[in-house]
Amino acid sequence: MDDQTNNPLGGHPVEDDYDDRQRRVLRFWLQLVRTSRRIETEIGARMQKSFGVRFVRFDVLSQLYRAPDRTLSIGDLGASLLAPSGNISSLLDRMEADEMVQRVPDPTDRRRYLIRMTKQGLDQFHHMAQANAEWVSDAFSNIDDNTLERLHSELSSIARNANKRAD
């Protein structure tokens, strides 16, 4: 059987064109993405079961918690989210109706609004953050502290390299 039969696009399978380093890097990257998605899915399921909210709501509160005055523009909030937000305006509408966040006029531009965490949002965030920290710790419980530090350093280096290439 020739490659034409095995590969509907004809020619050699793409993998044959990769050198050993490219294969190792691709395997690592795919494992990293799969692992990240798996952990995110698990944490999201726990967040839904324990607090009745999707992970993206926790993510919004987490980003606001770290922001100066617990306030961000909608654009900055959307750019900082870890979880896909879908329609951020609809999400914020629901969170505002649940009194987790409020829209406040931007003092530098009367046409814009900022998103601010409310006291109720802060209270719920504290409960969710503690549980989230425990769940994430559980996900990495088989890795010792030295390895965690090394992996963090290596991933930070990869992120810096990716950022340089994006600029």
C-alpha positions in Angstrom: 0.0 0.0 0.0 1.5 3.4 -0.9 1.2 6.7 1.0 -1.6 7.8 -1.4 -3.8 5.1 0.0 -3.0 5.8 3.7 -3.2 9.6 3.3 -6.3 10.9 1.5 -4.4 14.2 0.9 -1.7 12.3 -1.0 2.0 12.4 -0.4 3.7 11.5 2.9 2.0 11.9 6.3 2.9 15.3 7.7 4.6 13.7 10.8 7.3 12.3 8.5 8.4 15.8 7.8 9.1 16.6 11.5 12.5 16.3 13.1 12.8 14.6 16.5 12.8 17.9 18.4 9.6 19.0 16.6 7.9 15.7 17.5 8.9 16.1 21.2 7.7 19.7 21.3 4.4 18.9 19.6 3.8 15.9 22.0 4.6 18.2 25.0 2.3 21.0 23.7 -0.6 18.6 23.0 -0.2 17.1 26.5 -0.1 20.5 28.1 -3.3 21.6 26.3 -5.1 18.4 27.1 -4.1 18.5 30.8 -5.1 22.2 31.1 -8.5 21.5 29.5 -9.0 18.5 31.8 -8.2 20.4 34.9 -10.4 23.3 33.8 -13.3 21.0 33.1 -12.9 19.3 36.5 -12.7 22.6 38.3 -15.7 24.0 36.4 -17.8 20.9 37.3 -16.9 21.3 40.9 -17.7 25.0 40.8 -21.1 24.3 39.3 -21.9 21.5 41.8 -20.7 23.4 44.9 -21.8 27.0 44.1 -24.2 26.7 41.1 -22.1 28.9 38.9 -20.0 28.4 35.8 -16.3 28.8 36.1 -16.4 32.0 34.0 -18.3 33.8 36.8 -15.6 32.9 39.3 -13.0 34.0 36.7 -14.8 37.4 36.4 -14.8 37.9 40.2 -11.2 36.7 40.4 -10.0 39.3 37.8 -12.0 42.1 39.6 -10.6 41.0 42.9 -7.0 41.6 41.7 -7.8 44.9 40.0 -7.3 48.3 41.5 -10.5 49.3 43.4 -11.9 45.9 42.3 -12.9 47.7 39.0 -12.0 47.1 35.3 -13.2 48.3 32.0 -15.2 45.7 30.1 -12.4 45.4 27.5 -9.7 44.9 30.1 -11.9 42.4 31.9 -12.6 40.4 28.8 -8.9 40.3 27.8 -7.9 39.0 31.3 -10.4 36.1 31.6 -9.0 32.6 31.6 -12.2 31.0 30.7 -14.0 31.6 27.4 -16.7 34.1 28.2 -18.9 33.9 25.1 -21.0 37.1 25.2 -19.4 39.0 28.1 -22.2 41.7 28.1 -24.9 39.0 28.7 -22.7 37.4 31.4 -22.2 40.8 33.1 -26.0 41.5 32.8 -26.7 38.3 34.7 -24.0 38.9 37.3 -25.4 42.5 37.8 -28.9 41.1 38.2 -27.5 38.7 40.9 -25.8 41.7 42.6 -22.3 40.3 42.1 -21.1 43.3 40.0 -22.3 46.7 39.1 -21.7 49.0 36.2 -20.4 52.4 37.2 -19.7 55.4 34.9 -16.1 55.8 33.8 -14.9 59.1 35.4 -12.5 59.7 32.4 -15.0 58.9 29.7 -18.8 59.5 30.2 -19.6 57.2 27.3 -18.1 54.1 29.0 -18.9 52.1 32.0 -16.6 50.2 34.3 -17.4 46.9 36.1 -17.0 46.8 39.8 -17.3 43.9 42.2 -20.0 44.4 44.9 -19.8 43.4 48.5 -22.0 40.4 47.7 -19.6 39.5 44.9 -16.6 39.8 47.2 -18.2 37.6 49.8 -19.1 34.9 47.3 -15.6 35.2 45.7 -14.0 34.5 49.1 -15.9 31.2 49.5 -15.3 30.1 45.9 -11.6 31.1 46.0 -10.9 28.9 49.0 -12.6 25.9 47.4 -10.8 26.6 44.0 -7.4 26.7 45.8 -8.1 23.3 47.3 -9.3 21.8 44.0 -6.3 23.1 42.1 -4.0 21.9 44.9 -5.6 18.5 44.6 -5.0 18.4 40.9 -1.3 18.9 41.4 -0.9 16.9 44.6 1.4 14.3 43.0 4.0 17.0 42.2 6.5 18.1 44.9 7.2 21.8 45.6 10.6 21.9 43.8 9.1 20.4 40.6 6.2 22.9 40.8 8.7 25.8 41.0 10.8 24.4 38.1 7.7 23.8 35.9 6.4 27.3 36.8 9.7 28.8 35.8 9.8 26.8 32.5 6.2 27.7 31.6 7.0 31.4 32.3 9.9 31.2 30.0 7.8 29.7 27.3 5.2 32.4 27.8 7.8 35.1 27.5 9.1 33.6 24.3 5.6 33.4 22.9 4.9 37.0 23.8 8.1 38.1 22.1 7.1 36.3 18.9 3.6 37.8 19.0 5.0 41.4 19.2 
